[in-house]
Amino acid sequence: MNTSKKMAWVVMGMMVAGMFACGGGGKYASAKSLMNKQIGIMEHYADAMEKANSAQEVAAALNAYAAEQKDLIPAMKKFQEQFPEMKDQAEPPAELKPEMDKMQQMMGRIMSASMKAAQYMQDPVVQEAQKKLGEAMAEMK
């Protein structure tokens, strides 16, 4: 085999390896993609809640989070159908551990940001936004 053919095979091998390393392959590639979307939504929400300084800003953050979650519901349901074994697993598959760790970190941020915004929870506009979020979350089940 001449040098250019060898080089082509090496480059091809590196491309395939790169696809797998970047989540382009593997059993849980679609799960990784969905989890990263969820992480992005969570991060957007945490950012908005951390910056909120009024009931209107808290309500806007809650409403945006509810809308983004609602948009994700079809993909979440498809995920649950595709990977029913994950529902009762105590530990995520090793391939998904980095994403699960990021989600755990984001949950901590969300909890902290929500505590900051607790002072506005008695406002009717915030209560209505909370209700919308609850409805969106209930649809995920």
C-alpha positions in Angstrom: 0.0 0.0 0.0 1.4 3.3 -0.9 1.9 6.2 1.5 -1.1 8.2 0.4 -3.5 5.3 0.9 -2.0 4.6 4.3 -2.5 8.3 5.2 -6.1 8.1 4.0 -6.8 5.1 6.2 -5.2 6.8 9.2 -7.2 10.0 8.6 -10.4 7.9 8.2 -9.7 6.1 11.5 -9.1 9.4 13.3 -12.4 10.8 12.0 -14.4 7.7 13.2 -12.6 7.8 16.6 -13.5 11.5 16.8 -17.1 10.9 16.1 -17.3 8.4 18.9 -15.4 10.7 21.3 -17.7 13.6 20.5 -20.9 11.6 21.1 -21.5 10.8 17.4 -21.7 7.1 18.2 -22.3 4.7 21.0 -25.5 3.3 22.3 -26.4 6.5 24.2 -25.5 9.2 21.7 -29.1 10.4 21.4 -29.4 10.4 25.2 -26.2 12.5 25.5 -27.7 15.0 23.0 -30.9 15.2 24.9 -29.2 15.6 28.2 -27.0 18.4 26.9 -30.1 20.2 25.7 -31.6 19.8 29.1 -28.4 21.0 30.8 -28.6 24.1 28.5 -32.2 24.8 29.5 -31.3 24.4 33.2 -28.3 26.7 32.8 -30.5 29.4 31.1 -33.0 29.1 33.9 -30.4 29.3 36.6 -28.8 32.4 35.0 -32.2 34.1 34.7 -33.1 33.3 38.3 -29.7 34.5 39.6 -30.2 37.8 37.8 -33.8 38.3 38.8 -34.5 41.3 41.0 -38.3 41.6 40.8 -41.4 39.4 40.7 -41.7 40.1 37.0 -38.2 38.9 36.3 -38.7 35.8 38.4 -42.0 35.1 36.6 -40.3 35.6 33.2 -37.6 33.1 34.2 -40.2 30.6 35.3 -42.3 31.0 32.2 -39.3 30.6 29.9 -38.2 27.5 31.8 -41.7 26.0 31.6 -41.9 26.7 27.8 -38.4 25.2 27.2 -39.3 22.2 29.2 -42.6 21.8 27.4 -40.8 21.9 24.1 -38.5 19.1 25.3 -41.4 16.7 26.3 -41.7 14.8 23.0 -37.9 14.1 23.0 -38.1 13.0 26.6 -40.9 10.6 26.0 -39.1 9.2 23.0 -36.0 8.8 25.2 -38.1 6.9 27.8 -39.4 4.6 25.1 -36.0 4.1 23.6 -34.2 3.4 26.9 -36.8 2.0 29.4 -34.0 0.2 31.3 -32.7 3.6 32.5 -35.8 4.4 34.5 -34.9 2.1 37.4 -31.1 2.3 37.2 -29.4 3.5 40.4 -26.3 4.5 38.4 -26.2 6.0 34.9 -24.3 4.1 32.2 -20.6 5.1 32.2 -21.1 6.8 28.8 -23.6 9.2 30.4 -21.8 9.9 33.7 -20.3 13.3 32.6 -23.7 14.5 31.6 -25.3 13.3 34.8 -22.6 15.0 36.8 -23.3 18.3 34.9 -27.0 17.9 35.6 -26.3 17.4 39.3 -24.2 20.6 39.4 -27.0 22.5 37.6 -29.6 21.2 40.0 -27.5 22.7 42.8 -27.4 26.0 41.0 -31.1 25.9 40.3 -31.8 25.3 44.0 -29.6 28.2 45.1 -31.1 30.5 42.5 -34.7 29.5 43.5 -33.9 30.3 47.1 -32.8 33.8 46.1 -36.1 34.3 44.3 -38.2 32.9 47.1 -38.9 36.4 48.3 -41.1 36.9 45.3 -43.1 33.7 45.5 -46.2 35.4 47.1 -46.6 37.6 44.1 -49.6 36.5 41.9 -47.6 36.8 38.7 -44.9 34.5 40.2 -47.6 32.1 41.5 -49.1 31.8 38.0 -45.7 31.2 36.5 -45.1 28.5 39.2 -48.4 26.9 38.2 -47.4 26.8 34.5 -44.0 25.2 35.4 -45.8 22.6 37.5 -48.1 21.8 34.6 -45.1 21.5 32.2 -43.3 19.2 34.6 -46.4 17.0 35.1 -46.5 16.4 31.4 -43.1 14.9 31.4 -44.2 11.9 33.4 
